[in-house]
């Protein structure tokens, strides 16, 4: 197979092109400029994650968050599961297109997490939930039910924002259906969390993929390889990393390793914001205990959707070698050799336990499975570690329609939304005006032309925005029950 990265000079070029992050302070905890935590359908402030993150009720007036909708309804679970976070005890329900607007102070990539969980409510039948969700013009969910039996669902996106507002829209699929949401997070991300350029793998060739930051990214998988689940409490960006066992396709001869030692973040390497200690301090490895180097790889497989590109981020940190210069291995994405003879000692300036990550973009194909593999190379040593991987992230990129969920755009969804009886209302209003005019004329004929009539505007509950057929969103009353 063709060697895409066969010499040290190109390895250094790749290392620089990966835009690996600047070291963060050992005692610094990331503090985002924009940090909106919304408890939907409630006026209460609740604390979650055990790390004092406070979600504010969306029924509380705010100058920075605006909810626009026509008579939205809040519901509370009549029999809440006390084992669930309190943000899943209430929800905001939308029967017409509605939206939240967030004031943005920090231009750049923002993490958007949208929380869903089925509620027990006498007002709404869970089977009637079917809706679309948009974020800043990208369609992120289409004909979504929001439910997953008894489990909460969290959809996470990375969205570039260069305007004063970030807008999240909820659009019922039809008039007989409704949309809902339990909680929303909008958080400005570290500036270098997403690099603008990655390596685009096309068969046995590679080229730059530019403009990555302007894409909408859906986080599909975030995996702690060789380690346990990492909860938001142990991640500086409040992410969740799941164990890798369910994704392993071939792991013969592999083992997992763990270190309690310090992860050595350094200039030019990854920071805690890109990946926490609890991912870098565990790994899955291939190692040889005799004079024979193993001849097999470790492979993980992930279900993907054909027709989308995916960002594959692989995290490496040599916590297993006893000395520098002893580990060389190959890296594969979708069966293609993307890095031959990876030398972690060289990449990390001859420092053990020093992390970095590599970004690759690939096309989701008809197989519906994306694979990543690591394995020994021709330069691997006996009696040494011959391959290692600490973590994997896989993110879906939006398609040409600006969608992460199907061949449909936000504009098409709004265009197809039933416009209702706006024409009937306008005709009715005109009829009322004609009747009033006729009545006044008849009255004037009886009492004489000299009598005056005091006119005033006819009271209306329909705003000008609602009378415009192209205005699908309107700011309206929020009802709490």
Beta strands, then each sheet from edge to edge (+ up, - down):
strand 1: 35-39
strand 2: 46-48
strand 3: 53-57
strand 4: 65-68
strand 5: 72-76
strand 6: 90-94
strand 7: 98-103
strand 8: 108-116
strand 9: 131-135
strand 10: 138-144
strand 11: 153-161
strand 12: 165-172
strand 13: 179-181
strand 14: 183-188
strand 15: 198-202
strand 16: 205-209
strand 17: 217-224
strand 18: 242-243
strand 19: 248-250
strand 20: 254-258
strand 21: 282-287
strand 22: 297-303
strand 23: 309-316
strand 24: 328-333
strand 25: 336-343
strand 26: 356-363
strand 27: 369-376
strand 28: 385-389
strand 29: 391-397
strand 30: 478-479
sheet 1: 2+ 3- 1- 14+ 8- 11+ 17- 18-
sheet 2: 2+ 3- 1- 14+ 8- 11+ 17- 29+ 23- 26+ 15+ 16-
sheet 3: 4+ 7- 12+ 9- 10+
sheet 4: 13+ 6- 5+ 30+
sheet 5: 19+ 22- 27+ 24- 25+
sheet 6: 20+ 21- 28+
end
